Amino acid sequence: MEARSLDNGRIILDLSADEVMIILAGLREANQELEDWEFQTRTGFEREEMNSLHDAIYRALRELGFK
């Protein structure tokens, strides 16, 4: 992984396919294992935000032809 830039609160990273899959697995695991009552406290985010991020990463990978 290599950080490319930080501008206006946005971070641009170069990630390997394996690194992206690790991130997706972590998001999926947190989503499946945390109870609703503890989710925001433990992650700092709403479950819907995490689902949106997971889905956006997955769609981007599919658009790139990654399976």
mmCIF file as Biopython writes it, N, C-alpha, C and O atoms, coordinates in Angstrom:
data_model
#
loop_
_atom_site.group_PDB
_atom_site.id
_atom_site.type_symbol
_atom_site.label_atom_id
_atom_site.label_alt_id
_atom_site.label_comp_id
_atom_site.label_asym_id
_atom_site.label_entity_id
_atom_site.label_seq_id
_atom_site.pdbx_PDB_ins_code
_atom_site.Cartn_x
_atom_site.Cartn_y
_atom_site.Cartn_z
_atom_site.occupancy
_atom_site.B_iso_or_equiv
_atom_site.auth_seq_id
_atom_site.auth_asym_id
_atom_site.pdbx_PDB_model_num
ATOM 1   N N  . MET A ? 1  ? 0.846   -1.167  0.000   1.0 0.0 1  A 1 
ATOM 2   C CA . MET A ? 1  ? 0.000   0.000   0.000   1.0 0.0 1  A 1 
ATOM 3   C C  . MET A ? 1  ? 0.891   1.228   0.000   1.0 0.0 1  A 1 
ATOM 4   O O  . MET A ? 1  ? 1.931   1.268   0.657   1.0 0.0 1  A 1 
ATOM 5   N N  . GLU A ? 2  ? 0.465   2.212   -0.741  1.0 0.0 2  A 1 
ATOM 6   C CA . GLU A ? 2  ? 1.186   3.476   -0.799  1.0 0.0 2  A 1 
ATOM 7   C C  . GLU A ? 2  ? 0.185   4.627   -0.772  1.0 0.0 2  A 1 
ATOM 8   O O  . GLU A ? 2  ? -0.774  4.648   -1.544  1.0 0.0 2  A 1 
ATOM 9   N N  . ALA A ? 3  ? 0.416   5.572   0.115   1.0 0.0 3  A 1 
ATOM 10  C CA . ALA A ? 3  ? -0.433  6.763   0.165   1.0 0.0 3  A 1 
ATOM 11  C C  . ALA A ? 3  ? 0.002   7.708   -0.939  1.0 0.0 3  A 1 
ATOM 12  O O  . ALA A ? 3  ? 1.189   8.004   -1.072  1.0 0.0 3  A 1 
ATOM 13  N N  . ARG A ? 4  ? -0.933  8.178   -1.718  1.0 0.0 4  A 1 
ATOM 14  C CA . ARG A ? 4  ? -0.638  9.085   -2.837  1.0 0.0 4  A 1 
ATOM 15  C C  . ARG A ? 4  ? -0.831  10.540  -2.473  1.0 0.0 4  A 1 
ATOM 16  O O  . ARG A ? 4  ? 0.009   11.382  -2.792  1.0 0.0 4  A 1 
ATOM 17  N N  . SER A ? 5  ? -1.928  10.838  -1.809  1.0 0.0 5  A 1 
ATOM 18  C CA . SER A ? 5  ? -2.168  12.236  -1.471  1.0 0.0 5  A 1 
ATOM 19  C C  . SER A ? 5  ? -3.240  12.371  -0.401  1.0 0.0 5  A 1 
ATOM 20  O O  . SER A ? 5  ? -4.033  11.460  -0.163  1.0 0.0 5  A 1 
ATOM 21  N N  . LEU A ? 6  ? -3.237  13.521  0.226   1.0 0.0 6  A 1 
ATOM 22  C CA . LEU A ? 6  ? -4.264  13.905  1.187   1.0 0.0 6  A 1 
ATOM 23  C C  . LEU A ? 6  ? -4.664  15.315  0.818   1.0 0.0 6  A 1 
ATOM 24  O O  . LEU A ? 6  ? -3.851  16.237  0.877   1.0 0.0 6  A 1 
ATOM 25  N N  . ASP A ? 7  ? -5.928  15.482  0.435   1.0 0.0 7  A 1 
ATOM 26  C CA . ASP A ? 7  ? -6.393  16.784  -0.014  1.0 0.0 7  A 1 
ATOM 27  C C  . ASP A ? 7  ? -7.862  16.938  0.355   1.0 0.0 7  A 1 
ATOM 28  O O  . ASP A ? 7  ? -8.687  16.096  0.001   1.0 0.0 7  A 1 
ATOM 29  N N  . ASN A ? 8  ? -8.185  18.002  1.059   1.0 0.0 8  A 1 
ATOM 30  C CA . ASN A ? 8  ? -9.573  18.291  1.431   1.0 0.0 8  A 1 
ATOM 31  C C  . ASN A ? 8  ? -10.262 17.116  2.116   1.0 0.0 8  A 1 
ATOM 32  O O  . ASN A ? 8  ? -11.434 16.838  1.863   1.0 0.0 8  A 1 
ATOM 33  N N  . GLY A ? 9  ? -9.525  16.432  2.984   1.0 0.0 9  A 1 
ATOM 34  C CA . GLY A ? 9  ? -10.115 15.330  3.727   1.0 0.0 9  A 1 
ATOM 35  C C  . GLY A ? 9  ? -10.235 14.032  2.960   1.0 0.0 9  A 1 
ATOM 36  O O  . GLY A ? 9  ? -10.816 13.073  3.469   1.0 0.0 9  A 1 
ATOM 37  N N  . ARG A ? 10 ? -9.699  13.970  1.740   1.0 0.0 10 A 1 
ATOM 38  C CA . ARG A ? 10 ? -9.753  12.739  0.938   1.0 0.0 10 A 1 
ATOM 39  C C  . ARG A ? 10 ? -8.346  12.161  0.859   1.0 0.0 10 A 1 
ATOM 40  O O  . ARG A ? 10 ? -7.375  12.886  0.641   1.0 0.0 10 A 1 
ATOM 41  N N  . ILE A ? 11 ? -8.251  10.861  1.037   1.0 0.0 11 A 1 
ATOM 42  C CA . ILE A ? 11 ? -6.975  10.160  0.958   1.0 0.0 11 A 1 
ATOM 43  C C  . ILE A ? 11 ? -6.996  9.268   -0.276  1.0 0.0 11 A 1 
ATOM 44  O O  . ILE A ? 11 ? -7.953  8.525   -0.496  1.0 0.0 11 A 1 
ATOM 45  N N  . ILE A ? 12 ? -5.957  9.341   -1.065  1.0 0.0 12 A 1 
ATOM 46  C CA . ILE A ? 12 ? -5.828  8.483   -2.237  1.0 0.0 12 A 1 
ATOM 47  C C  . ILE A ? 12 ? -4.732  7.472   -1.944  1.0 0.0 12 A 1 
ATOM 48  O O  . ILE A ? 12 ? -3.593  7.829   -1.645  1.0 0.0 12 A 1 
ATOM 49  N N  . LEU A ? 13 ? -5.107  6.187   -2.039  1.0 0.0 13 A 1 
ATOM 50  C CA . LEU A ? 13 ? -4.181  5.094   -1.751  1.0 0.0 13 A 1 
ATOM 51  C C  . LEU A ? 13 ? -4.050  4.184   -2.963  1.0 0.0 13 A 1 
ATOM 52  O O  . LEU A ? 13 ? -5.006  3.993   -3.715  1.0 0.0 13 A 1 
ATOM 53  N N  . ASP A ? 14 ? -2.869  3.630   -3.143  1.0 0.0 14 A 1 
ATOM 54  C CA . ASP A ? 14 ? -2.671  2.530   -4.092  1.0 0.0 14 A 1 
ATOM 55  C C  . ASP A ? 14 ? -2.685  1.257   -3.267  1.0 0.0 14 A 1 
ATOM 56  O O  . ASP A ? 14 ? -1.867  1.085   -2.363  1.0 0.0 14 A 1 
ATOM 57  N N  . LEU A ? 15 ? -3.618  0.362   -3.579  1.0 0.0 15 A 1 
ATOM 58  C CA . LEU A ? 15 ? -3.761  -0.881  -2.833  1.0 0.0 15 A 1 
ATOM 59  C C  . LEU A ? 15 ? -3.638  -2.069  -3.774  1.0 0.0 15 A 1 
ATOM 60  O O  . LEU A ? 15 ? -4.076  -2.008  -4.923  1.0 0.0 15 A 1 
ATOM 61  N N  . SER A ? 16 ? -3.043  -3.144  -3.288  1.0 0.0 16 A 1 
ATOM 62  C CA . SER A ? 16 ? -3.028  -4.381  -4.063  1.0 0.0 16 A 1 
ATOM 63  C C  . SER A ? 16 ? -4.411  -5.016  -3.985  1.0 0.0 16 A 1 
ATOM 64  O O  . SER A ? 16 ? -5.225  -4.654  -3.136  1.0 0.0 16 A 1 
ATOM 65  N N  . ALA A ? 17 ? -4.664  -5.954  -4.868  1.0 0.0 17 A 1 
ATOM 66  C CA . ALA A ? 17 ? -5.941  -6.664  -4.843  1.0 0.0 17 A 1 
ATOM 67  C C  . ALA A ? 17 ? -6.117  -7.375  -3.501  1.0 0.0 17 A 1 
ATOM 68  O O  . ALA A ? 17 ? -7.215  -7.379  -2.946  1.0 0.0 17 A 1 
ATOM 69  N N  . ASP A ? 18 ? -5.058  -7.968  -2.982  1.0 0.0 18 A 1 
ATOM 70  C CA . ASP A ? 18 ? -5.155  -8.647  -1.688  1.0 0.0 18 A 1 
ATOM 71  C C  . ASP A ? 18 ? -5.484  -7.671  -0.565  1.0 0.0 18 A 1 
ATOM 72  O O  . ASP A ? 18 ? -6.265  -8.003  0.327   1.0 0.0 18 A 1 
ATOM 73  N N  . GLU A ? 19 ? -4.911  -6.488  -0.591  1.0 0.0 19 A 1 
ATOM 74  C CA . GLU A ? 19 ? -5.195  -5.488  0.440   1.0 0.0 19 A 1 
ATOM 75  C C  . GLU A ? 19 ? -6.659  -5.059  0.398   1.0 0.0 19 A 1 
ATOM 76  O O  . GLU A ? 19 ? -7.285  -4.870  1.441   1.0 0.0 19 A 1 
ATOM 77  N N  . VAL A ? 20 ? -7.196  -4.909  -0.793  1.0 0.0 20 A 1 
ATOM 78  C CA . VAL A ? 20 ? -8.617  -4.553  -0.922  1.0 0.0 20 A 1 
ATOM 79  C C  . VAL A ? 20 ? -9.489  -5.684  -0.394  1.0 0.0 20 A 1 
ATOM 80  O O  . VAL A ? 20 ? -10.495 -5.432  0.269   1.0 0.0 20 A 1 
ATOM 81  N N  . MET A ? 21 ? -9.117  -6.913  -0.678  1.0 0.0 21 A 1 
ATOM 82  C CA . MET A ? 21 ? -9.893  -8.049  -0.192  1.0 0.0 21 A 1 
ATOM 83  C C  . MET A ? 21 ? -9.839  -8.138  1.332   1.0 0.0 21 A 1 
ATOM 84  O O  . MET A ? 21 ? -10.827 -8.527  1.955   1.0 0.0 21 A 1 
ATOM 85  N N  . ILE A ? 22 ? -8.718  -7.791  1.938   1.0 0.0 22 A 1 
ATOM 86  C CA . ILE A ? 22 ? -8.610  -7.766  3.402   1.0 0.0 22 A 1 
ATOM 87  C C  . ILE A ? 22 ? -9.575  -6.728  3.977   1.0 0.0 22 A 1 
ATOM 88  O O  . ILE A ? 22 ? -10.262 -6.993  4.963   1.0 0.0 22 A 1 
ATOM 89  N N  . ILE A ? 23 ? -9.621  -5.559  3.365   1.0 0.0 23 A 1 
ATOM 90  C CA . ILE A ? 23 ? -10.535 -4.507  3.818   1.0 0.0 23 A 1 
ATOM 91  C C  . ILE A ? 23 ? -11.982 -4.978  3.705   1.0 0.0 23 A 1 
ATOM 92  O O  . ILE A ? 23 ? -12.764 -4.809  4.641   1.0 0.0 23 A 1 
ATOM 93  N N  . LEU A ? 24 ? -12.342 -5.569  2.564   1.0 0.0 24 A 1 
ATOM 94  C CA . LEU A ? 24 ? -13.708 -6.069  2.385   1.0 0.0 24 A 1 
ATOM 95  C C  . LEU A ? 24 ? -14.040 -7.145  3.414   1.0 0.0 24 A 1 
ATOM 96  O O  . LEU A ? 24 ? -15.143 -7.160  3.961   1.0 0.0 24 A 1 
ATOM 97  N N  . ALA A ? 25 ? -13.105 -8.035  3.677   1.0 0.0 25 A 1 
ATOM 98  C CA . ALA A ? 25 ? -13.344 -9.094  4.663   1.0 0.0 25 A 1 
ATOM 99  C C  . ALA A ? 25 ? -13.551 -8.504  6.052   1.0 0.0 25 A 1 
ATOM 100 O O  . ALA A ? 25 ? -14.421 -8.960  6.794   1.0 0.0 25 A 1 
ATOM 101 N N  . GLY A ? 26 ? -12.764 -7.501  6.409   1.0 0.0 26 A 1 
ATOM 102 C CA . GLY A ? 26 ? -12.920 -6.858  7.711   1.0 0.0 26 A 1 
ATOM 103 C C  . GLY A ? 26 ? -14.257 -6.152  7.843   1.0 0.0 26 A 1 
ATOM 104 O O  . GLY A ? 26 ? -14.903 -6.230  8.888   1.0 0.0 26 A 1 
ATOM 105 N N  . LEU A ? 27 ? -14.673 -5.468  6.796   1.0 0.0 27 A 1 
ATOM 106 C CA . LEU A ? 27 ? -15.974 -4.801  6.814   1.0 0.0 27 A 1 
ATOM 107 C C  . LEU A ? 27 ? -17.104 -5.819  6.945   1.0 0.0 27 A 1 
ATOM 108 O O  . LEU A ? 27 ? -18.041 -5.630  7.721   1.0 0.0 27 A 1 
ATOM 109 N N  . ARG A ? 28 ? -17.000 -6.889  6.180   1.0 0.0 28 A 1 
ATOM 110 C CA . ARG A ? 28 ? -18.027 -7.932  6.222   1.0 0.0 28 A 1 
ATOM 111 C C  . ARG A ? 28 ? -18.079 -8.585  7.608   1.0 0.0 28 A 1 
ATOM 112 O O  . ARG A ? 28 ? -19.162 -8.819  8.146   1.0 0.0 28 A 1 
ATOM 113 N N  . GLU A ? 29 ? -16.920 -8.875  8.176   1.0 0.0 29 A 1 
ATOM 114 C CA . GLU A ? 29 ? -16.874 -9.507  9.495   1.0 0.0 29 A 1 
ATOM 115 C C  . GLU A ? 29 ? -17.477 -8.608  10.569  1.0 0.0 29 A 1 
ATOM 116 O O  . GLU A ? 29 ? -18.264 -9.068  11.396  1.0 0.0 29 A 1 
ATOM 117 N N  . ALA A ? 30 ? -17.110 -7.327  10.558  1.0 0.0 30 A 1 
ATOM 118 C CA . ALA A ? 30 ? -17.674 -6.396  11.541  1.0 0.0 30 A 1 
ATOM 119 C C  . ALA A ? 30 ? -19.186 -6.299  11.383  1.0 0.0 30 A 1 
ATOM 120 O O  . ALA A ? 30 ? -19.918 -6.247  12.371  1.0 0.0 30 A 1 
ATOM 121 N N  . ASN A ? 31 ? -19.642 -6.275  10.154  1.0 0.0 31 A 1 
ATOM 122 C CA . ASN A ? 31 ? -21.072 -6.161  9.903   1.0 0.0 31 A 1 
ATOM 123 C C  . ASN A ? 31 ? -21.819 -7.400  10.394  1.0 0.0 31 A 1 
ATOM 124 O O  . ASN A ? 31 ? -22.920 -7.283  10.932  1.0 0.0 31 A 1 
ATOM 125 N N  . GLN A ? 32 ? -21.245 -8.564  10.217  1.0 0.0 32 A 1 
ATOM 126 C CA . GLN A ? 32 ? -21.919 -9.805  10.602  1.0 0.0 32 A 1 
ATOM 127 C C  . GLN A ? 32 ? -21.850 -10.071 12.098  1.0 0.0 32 A 1 
ATOM 128 O O  . GLN A ? 32 ? -22.796 -10.610 12.672  1.0 0.0 32 A 1 
ATOM 129 N N  . GLU A ? 33 ? -20.760 -9.707  12.728  1.0 0.0 33 A 1 
ATOM 130 C CA . GLU A ? 33 ? -20.532 -10.131 14.107  1.0 0.0 33 A 1 
ATOM 131 C C  . GLU A ? 33 ? -20.984 -9.137  15.175  1.0 0.0 33 A 1 
ATOM 132 O O  . GLU A ? 33 ? -21.256 -9.539  16.306  1.0 0.0 33 A 1 
ATOM 133 N N  . LEU A ? 34 ? -21.069 -7.867  14.844  1.0 0.0 34 A 1 
ATOM 134 C CA . LEU A ? 34 ? -21.473 -6.886  15.841  1.0 0.0 34 A 1 
ATOM 135 C C  . LEU A ? 34 ? -22.994 -6.781  15.902  1.0 0.0 34 A 1 
ATOM 136 O O  . LEU A ? 34 ? -23.670 -6.690  14.878  1.0 0.0 34 A 1 
ATOM 137 N N  . GLU A ? 35 ? -23.504 -6.796  17.108  1.0 0.0 35 A 1 
ATOM 138 C CA . GLU A ? 35 ? -24.939 -6.625  17.316  1.0 0.0 35 A 1 
ATOM 139 C C  . GLU A ? 35 ? -25.322 -5.175  17.021  1.0 0.0 35 A 1 
ATOM 140 O O  . GLU A ? 35 ? -24.488 -4.274  17.111  1.0 0.0 35 A 1 
ATOM 141 N N  . ASP A ? 36 ? -26.577 -4.961  16.673  1.0 0.0 36 A 1 
ATOM 142 C CA . ASP A ? 36 ? -27.042 -3.608  16.359  1.0 0.0 36 A 1 
ATOM 143 C C  . ASP A ? 36 ? -26.743 -2.631  17.493  1.0 0.0 36 A 1 
ATOM 144 O O  . ASP A ? 36 ? -26.306 -1.509  17.238  1.0 0.0 36 A 1 
ATOM 145 N N  . TRP A ? 37 ? -26.972 -3.042  18.739  1.0 0.0 37 A 1 
ATOM 146 C CA . TRP A ? 37 ? -26.821 -2.145  19.880  1.0 0.0 37 A 1 
ATOM 147 C C  . TRP A ? 37 ? -25.364 -1.731  20.107  1.0 0.0 37 A 1 
ATOM 148 O O  . TRP A ? 37 ? -25.117 -0.695  20.724  1.0 0.0 37 A 1 
ATOM 149 N N  . GLU A ? 38 ? -24.392 -2.515  19.624  1.0 0.0 38 A 1 
ATOM 150 C CA . GLU A ? 38 ? -22.986 -2.200  19.865  1.0 0.0 38 A 1 
ATOM 151 C C  . GLU A ? 38 ? -22.260 -1.670  18.628  1.0 0.0 38 A 1 
ATOM 152 O O  . GLU A ? 38 ? -21.119 -1.218  18.721  1.0 0.0 38 A 1 
ATOM 153 N N  . PHE A ? 39 ? -22.913 -1.726  17.489  1.0 0.0 39 A 1 
ATOM 154 C CA . PHE A ? 39 ? -22.232 -1.434  16.230  1.0 0.0 39 A 1 
ATOM 155 C C  . PHE A ? 39 ? -21.622 -0.039  16.214  1.0 0.0 39 A 1 
ATOM 156 O O  . PHE A ? 39 ? -20.418 0.097   15.997  1.0 0.0 39 A 1 
ATOM 157 N N  . GLN A ? 40 ? -22.414 0.989   16.435  1.0 0.0 40 A 1 
ATOM 158 C CA . GLN A ? 40 ? -21.905 2.356   16.354  1.0 0.0 40 A 1 
ATOM 159 C C  . GLN A ? 40 ? -20.887 2.647   17.450  1.0 0.0 40 A 1 
ATOM 160 O O  . GLN A ? 40 ? -19.905 3.350   17.211  1.0 0.0 40 A 1 
ATOM 161 N N  . THR A ? 41 ? -21.106 2.123   18.626  1.0 0.0 41 A 1 
ATOM 162 C CA . THR A ? 41 ? -20.168 2.345   19.721  1.0 0.0 41 A 1 
ATOM 163 C C  . THR A ? 41 ? -18.796 1.759   19.389  1.0 0.0 41 A 1 
ATOM 164 O O  . THR A ? 41 ? -17.771 2.389   19.650  1.0 0.0 41 A 1 
ATOM 165 N N  . ARG A ? 42 ? -18.776 0.575   18.824  1.0 0.0 42 A 1 
ATOM 166 C CA . ARG A ? 42 ? -17.514 -0.107  18.544  1.0 0.0 42 A 1 
ATOM 167 C C  . ARG A ? 42 ? -16.825 0.417   17.295  1.0 0.0 42 A 1 
ATOM 168 O O  . ARG A ? 42 ? -15.595 0.440   17.239  1.0 0.0 42 A 1 
ATOM 169 N N  . THR A ? 43 ? -17.598 0.843   16.281  1.0 0.0 43 A 1 
ATOM 170 C CA . THR A ? 43 ? -16.980 1.269   15.024  1.0 0.0 43 A 1 
ATOM 171 C C  . THR A ? 43 ? -16.918 2.783   14.855  1.0 0.0 43 A 1 
ATOM 172 O O  . THR A ? 43 ? -16.055 3.302   14.148  1.0 0.0 43 A 1 
ATOM 173 N N  . GLY A ? 44 ? -17.836 3.484   15.508  1.0 0.0 44 A 1 
ATOM 174 C CA . GLY A ? 44 ? -17.920 4.927   15.321  1.0 0.0 44 A 1 
ATOM 175 C C  . GLY A ? 44 ? -18.755 5.339   14.124  1.0 0.0 44 A 1 
ATOM 176 O O  . GLY A ? 44 ? -18.839 6.522   13.796  1.0 0.0 44 A 1 
ATOM 177 N N  . PHE A ? 45 ? -19.376 4.361   13.469  1.0 0.0 45 A 1 
ATOM 178 C CA . PHE A ? 45 ? -20.165 4.621   12.271  1.0 0.0 45 A 1 
ATOM 179 C C  . PHE A ? 45 ? -21.491 3.882   12.350  1.0 0.0 45 A 1 
ATOM 180 O O  . PHE A ? 45 ? -21.647 2.930   13.114  1.0 0.0 45 A 1 
ATOM 181 N N  . GLU A ? 46 ? -22.434 4.337   11.550  1.0 0.0 46 A 1 
ATOM 182 C CA . GLU A ? 46 ? -23.700 3.626   11.411  1.0 0.0 46 A 1 
ATOM 183 C C  . GLU A ? 46 ? -23.482 2.406   10.514  1.0 0.0 46 A 1 
ATOM 184 O O  . GLU A ? 46 ? -22.629 2.424   9.626   1.0 0.0 46 A 1 
ATOM 185 N N  . ARG A ? 47 ? -24.246 1.365   10.750  1.0 0.0 47 A 1 
ATOM 186 C CA . ARG A ? 47 ? -24.128 0.148   9.940   1.0 0.0 47 A 1 
ATOM 187 C C  . ARG A ? 47 ? -24.358 0.451   8.453   1.0 0.0 47 A 1 
ATOM 188 O O  . ARG A ? 47 ? -23.690 -0.114  7.587   1.0 0.0 47 A 1 
ATOM 189 N N  . GLU A ? 48 ? -25.306 1.343   8.170   1.0 0.0 48 A 1 
ATOM 190 C CA . GLU A ? 48 ? -25.611 1.680   6.778   1.0 0.0 48 A 1 
ATOM 191 C C  . GLU A ? 48 ? -24.404 2.312   6.077   1.0 0.0 48 A 1 
ATOM 192 O O  . GLU A ? 48 ? -24.188 2.089   4.885   1.0 0.0 48 A 1 
ATOM 193 N N  . GLU A ? 49 ? -23.620 3.100   6.817   1.0 0.0 49 A 1 
ATOM 194 C CA . GLU A ? 49 ? -22.419 3.703   6.231   1.0 0.0 49 A 1 
ATOM 195 C C  . GLU A ? 49 ? -21.411 2.618   5.848   1.0 0.0 49 A 1 
ATOM 196 O O  . GLU A ? 49 ? -20.802 2.673   4.780   1.0 0.0 49 A 1 
ATOM 197 N N  . MET A ? 50 ? -21.244 1.642   6.723   1.0 0.0 50 A 1 
ATOM 198 C CA . MET A ? 50 ? -20.309 0.560   6.439   1.0 0.0 50 A 1 
ATOM 199 C C  . MET A ? 50 ? -20.802 -0.287  5.273   1.0 0.0 50 A 1 
ATOM 200 O O  . MET A ? 50 ? -20.012 -0.697  4.422   1.0 0.0 50 A 1 
ATOM 201 N N  . ASN A ? 51 ? -22.103 -0.550  5.230   1.0 0.0 51 A 1 
ATOM 202 C CA . ASN A ? 51 ? -22.655 -1.300  4.105   1.0 0.0 51 A 1 
ATOM 203 C C  . ASN A ? 51 ? -22.452 -0.555  2.798   1.0 0.0 51 A 1 
ATOM 204 O O  . ASN A ? 51 ? -22.124 -1.166  1.781   1.0 0.0 51 A 1 
ATOM 205 N N  . SER A ? 52 ? -22.641 0.752   2.813   1.0 0.0 52 A 1 
ATOM 206 C CA . SER A ? 52 ? -22.446 1.558   1.604   1.0 0.0 52 A 1 
ATOM 207 C C  . SER A ? 52 ? -20.995 1.516   1.140   1.0 0.0 52 A 1 
ATOM 208 O O  . SER A ? 52 ? -20.725 1.399   -0.056  1.0 0.0 52 A 1 
ATOM 209 N N  . LEU A ? 53 ? -20.062 1.611   2.085   1.0 0.0 53 A 1 
ATOM 210 C CA . LEU A ? 53 ? -18.644 1.544   1.733   1.0 0.0 53 A 1 
ATOM 211 C C  . LEU A ? 53 ? -18.298 0.180   1.151   1.0 0.0 53 A 1 
ATOM 212 O O  . LEU A ? 53 ? -17.625 0.097   0.124   1.0 0.0 53 A 1 
ATOM 213 N N  . HIS A ? 54 ? -18.749 -0.877  1.790   1.0 0.0 54 A 1 
ATOM 214 C CA . HIS A ? 54 ? -18.490 -2.232  1.292   1.0 0.0 54 A 1 
ATOM 215 C C  . HIS A ? 54 ? -19.029 -2.381  -0.127  1.0 0.0 54 A 1 
ATOM 216 O O  . HIS A ? 54 ? -18.331 -2.873  -1.013  1.0 0.0 54 A 1 
ATOM 217 N N  . ASP A ? 55 ? -20.269 -1.957  -0.338  1.0 0.0 55 A 1 
ATOM 218 C CA . ASP A ? 55 ? -20.895 -2.084  -1.649  1.0 0.0 55 A 1 
ATOM 219 C C  . ASP A ? 55 ? -20.174 -1.261  -2.707  1.0 0.0 55 A 1 
ATOM 220 O O  . ASP A ? 55 ? -20.024 -1.708  -3.844  1.0 0.0 55 A 1 
ATOM 221 N N  . ALA A ? 56 ? -19.725 -0.061  -2.344  1.0 0.0 56 A 1 
ATOM 222 C CA . ALA A ? 56 ? -19.017 0.800   -3.294  1.0 0.0 56 A 1 
ATOM 223 C C  . ALA A ? 56 ? -17.681 0.177   -3.702  1.0 0.0 56 A 1 
ATOM 224 O O  . ALA A ? 56 ? -17.313 0.209   -4.877  1.0 0.0 56 A 1 
ATOM 225 N N  . ILE A ? 57 ? -16.963 -0.385  -2.742  1.0 0.0 57 A 1 
ATOM 226 C CA . ILE A ? 57 ? -15.692 -1.041  -3.059  1.0 0.0 57 A 1 
ATOM 227 C C  . ILE A ? 57 ? -15.950 -2.252  -3.953  1.0 0.0 57 A 1 
ATOM 228 O O  . ILE A ? 57 ? -15.252 -2.461  -4.944  1.0 0.0 57 A 1 
ATOM 229 N N  . TYR A ? 58 ? -16.947 -3.036  -3.599  1.0 0.0 58 A 1 
ATOM 230 C CA . TYR A ? 58 ? -17.274 -4.230  -4.385  1.0 0.0 58 A 1 
ATOM 231 C C  . TYR A ? 58 ? -17.655 -3.863  -5.824  1.0 0.0 58 A 1 
ATOM 232 O O  . TYR A ? 58 ? -17.197 -4.498  -6.774  1.0 0.0 58 A 1 
ATOM 233 N N  . ARG A ? 59 ? -18.498 -2.835  -5.975  1.0 0.0 59 A 1 
ATOM 234 C CA . ARG A ? 59 ? -18.894 -2.395  -7.329  1.0 0.0 59 A 1 
ATOM 235 C C  . ARG A ? 59 ? -17.689 -1.920  -8.127  1.0 0.0 59 A 1 
ATOM 236 O O  . ARG A ? 59 ? -17.565 -2.231  -9.312  1.0 0.0 59 A 1 
ATOM 237 N N  . ALA A ? 60 ? -16.799 -1.168  -7.484  1.0 0.0 60 A 1 
ATOM 238 C CA . ALA A ? 60 ? -15.604 -0.667  -8.176  1.0 0.0 60 A 1 
ATOM 239 C C  . ALA A ? 60 ? -14.748 -1.829  -8.659  1.0 0.0 60 A 1 
ATOM 240 O O  . ALA A ? 60 ? -14.232 -1.798  -9.776  1.0 0.0 60 A 1 
ATOM 241 N N  . LEU A ? 61 ? -14.596 -2.841  -7.833  1.0 0.0 61 A 1 
ATOM 242 C CA . LEU A ? 61 ? -13.825 -4.014  -8.239  1.0 0.0 61 A 1 
ATOM 243 C C  . LEU A ? 61 ? -14.465 -4.714  -9.420  1.0 0.0 61 A 1 
ATOM 244 O O  . LEU A ? 61 ? -13.773 -5.125  -10.352 1.0 0.0 61 A 1 
ATOM 245 N N  . ARG A ? 62 ? -15.774 -4.853  -9.390  1.0 0.0 62 A 1 
ATOM 246 C CA . ARG A ? 62 ? -16.486 -5.501  -10.501 1.0 0.0 62 A 1 
ATOM 247 C C  . ARG A ? 62 ? -16.321 -4.700  -11.790 1.0 0.0 62 A 1 
ATOM 248 O O  . ARG A ? 62 ? -16.140 -5.279  -12.860 1.0 0.0 62 A 1 
ATOM 249 N N  . GLU A ? 63 ? -16.383 -3.369  -11.694 1.0 0.0 63 A 1 
ATOM 250 C CA . GLU A ? 63 ? -16.202 -2.530  -12.873 1.0 0.0 63 A 1 
ATOM 251 C C  . GLU A ? 63 ? -14.811 -2.686  -13.471 1.0 0.0 63 A 1 
ATOM 252 O O  . GLU A ? 63 ? -14.622 -2.542  -14.679 1.0 0.0 63 A 1 
ATOM 253 N N  . LEU A ? 64 ? -13.836 -2.984  -12.609 1.0 0.0 64 A 1 
ATOM 254 C CA . LEU A ? 64 ? -12.469 -3.203  -13.081 1.0 0.0 64 A 1 
ATOM 255 C C  . LEU A ? 64 ? -12.255 -4.625  -13.612 1.0 0.0 64 A 1 
ATOM 256 O O  . LEU A ? 64 ? -11.181 -4.954  -14.116 1.0 0.0 64 A 1 
ATOM 257 N N  . GLY A ? 65 ? -13.285 -5.453  -13.492 1.0 0.0 65 A 1 
ATOM 258 C CA . GLY A ? 65 ? -13.193 -6.828  -13.977 1.0 0.0 65 A 1 
ATOM 259 C C  . GLY A ? 65 ? -12.626 -7.802  -12.958 1.0 0.0 65 A 1 
ATOM 260 O O  . GLY A ? 65 ? -12.310 -8.941  -13.303 1.0 0.0 65 A 1 
ATOM 261 N N  . PHE A ? 66 ? -12.492 -7.372  -11.708 1.0 0.0 66 A 1 
ATOM 262 C CA . PHE A ? 66 ? -11.978 -8.235  -10.659 1.0 0.0 66 A 1 
ATOM 263 C C  . PHE A ? 66 ? -13.096 -9.114  -10.131 1.0 0.0 66 A 1 
ATOM 264 O O  . PHE A ? 66 ? -14.209 -8.639  -9.903  1.0 0.0 66 A 1 
ATOM 265 N N  . LYS A ? 67 ? -12.809 -10.384 -9.936  1.0 0.0 67 A 1 
ATOM 266 C CA . LYS A ? 67 ? -13.849 -11.311 -9.445  1.0 0.0 67 A 1 
ATOM 267 C C  . LYS A ? 67 ? -13.495 -11.826 -8.105  1.0 0.0 67 A 1 
ATOM 268 O O  . LYS A ? 67 ? -14.243 -12.616 -7.529  1.0 0.0 67 A 1 
#
